[in-house]
Amino acid sequence: MTDRIDKLRTFLKTSPEDAFLRHALGLEYVKTGADAEAKKIFISLLVDQPGYTGSYYHLGKLLERMGDNDAAAEWYRKGMEVCKISGDMHAYGELRGAFEELTF
């Protein structure tokens, strides 16, 4: 494990619901190749806090890399719906681009 992962896990002990820290931990796991752990972190975050739109993209890309394109497409779709509701058109555009690249 990296020092960053250790630090993030320590911070999460005192703030376990902090979406930013959870997202950052997922990204660190991606960087180290711990895909299963990253997947678990991102899914848990999005189930608990579906409005944290940045994690949809990263989870989708992770799932693509893991060869699960159907799940990636589904998470992109979910993220696009959340973005429409919240009005986050920048994130919506990124998710739509990733979805179209995957499915067309």
C-alpha positions as CSV (number, residue, x, y, z in Angstrom):
1,M,0.0,0.0,0.0
2,T,1.1,3.5,-0.6
3,D,1.4,6.3,1.9
4,R,-1.5,8.1,0.3
5,I,-3.8,5.1,0.8
6,D,-2.7,4.8,4.4
7,K,-3.3,8.5,5.0
8,L,-6.8,8.4,3.3
9,R,-7.8,5.4,5.3
10,T,-6.7,7.2,8.5
11,F,-8.8,10.3,7.6
12,L,-11.8,8.1,6.8
13,K,-11.7,6.6,10.3
14,T,-12.8,10.0,11.6
15,S,-14.9,11.0,8.6
16,P,-16.2,7.7,7.1
17,E,-18.9,9.4,5.1
18,D,-16.7,12.0,3.5
19,A,-17.4,11.6,-0.3
20,F,-14.2,13.4,-1.3
21,L,-12.0,11.1,0.8
22,R,-13.8,8.0,-0.4
23,H,-13.5,9.1,-4.0
24,A,-9.8,9.9,-3.5
25,L,-9.2,6.5,-2.0
26,G,-10.8,4.8,-4.9
27,L,-8.6,6.7,-7.3
28,E,-5.5,5.7,-5.3
29,Y,-6.5,2.1,-5.5
30,V,-6.9,2.5,-9.3
31,K,-3.4,3.9,-9.5
32,T,-1.9,0.9,-7.7
33,G,-3.9,-1.6,-9.7
34,A,-6.1,-2.7,-6.8
35,D,-9.1,-2.8,-9.1
36,A,-11.4,-4.9,-7.0
37,E,-10.8,-2.6,-4.0
38,A,-11.4,0.5,-6.1
39,K,-14.6,-1.0,-7.5
40,K,-15.9,-1.7,-4.0
41,I,-15.1,1.9,-2.9
42,F,-16.7,3.6,-5.9
43,I,-19.9,1.4,-5.8
44,S,-20.2,1.9,-2.0
45,L,-19.8,5.7,-2.4
46,L,-22.4,5.9,-5.2
47,V,-24.9,3.7,-3.4
48,D,-24.6,5.9,-0.3
49,Q,-24.2,9.2,-2.1
50,P,-25.6,9.0,-5.6
51,G,-25.1,12.7,-6.2
52,Y,-21.3,12.5,-6.1
53,T,-21.2,12.6,-9.9
54,G,-17.4,12.4,-10.5
55,S,-17.3,8.8,-9.3
56,Y,-19.6,7.5,-12.1
57,Y,-17.0,8.3,-14.7
58,H,-14.2,6.7,-12.8
59,L,-16.2,3.6,-11.9
60,G,-17.3,3.2,-15.6
61,K,-13.7,3.5,-16.8
62,L,-12.5,1.0,-14.2
63,L,-15.2,-1.5,-15.2
64,E,-14.3,-1.1,-18.9
65,R,-10.7,-1.9,-18.0
66,M,-11.9,-4.9,-16.0
67,G,-13.8,-6.1,-19.2
68,D,-17.3,-5.5,-17.8
69,N,-18.7,-3.2,-20.5
70,D,-22.3,-3.9,-19.6
71,A,-21.8,-2.8,-16.0
72,A,-19.8,0.2,-17.2
73,A,-22.6,1.3,-19.6
74,E,-25.1,0.9,-16.8
75,W,-23.1,3.1,-14.4
76,Y,-22.6,5.7,-17.1
77,R,-26.4,5.7,-17.6
78,K,-27.1,6.1,-13.9
79,G,-24.6,9.0,-13.7
80,M,-26.2,10.8,-16.7
81,E,-29.6,10.6,-15.0
82,V,-28.2,12.0,-11.8
83,C,-26.4,14.8,-13.7
84,K,-29.6,15.7,-15.6
85,I,-31.5,16.0,-12.3
86,S,-28.8,18.1,-10.7
87,G,-28.0,20.2,-13.7
88,D,-24.4,19.2,-13.9
89,M,-24.0,19.4,-17.6
90,H,-20.2,19.2,-17.6
91,A,-20.2,15.8,-15.9
92,Y,-23.2,14.8,-18.0
93,G,-21.2,15.5,-21.2
94,E,-18.2,13.5,-20.0
95,L,-20.4,10.5,-19.0
96,R,-22.3,10.7,-22.3
97,G,-19.0,10.8,-24.3
98,A,-17.7,7.8,-22.4
99,F,-21.1,6.0,-22.9
100,E,-21.1,6.7,-26.6
101,E,-17.5,5.7,-27.1
102,L,-18.3,2.4,-25.3
103,T,-21.6,1.6,-27.0
104,F,-21.2,2.8,-30.6
